Amino acid sequence: HIMLLKLKKPIIKDTKVNLDLKFNNHKIIELKNIDSKEF
């Protein structure tokens, strides 16, 4: 997560790469929540 925090800069805030990182991170959080509910 440290790398993601470093990427949060105004220059690349709206770049597609940063948006993909946010999307992927959101999906990972959803998967973790689903796993915790199943157990």
Secondary structure, 3 states (H helix, E strand, C coil): CHHHHHHCCHHHCCCHHHHHHHHHHHHHHHHHHHHHHHC
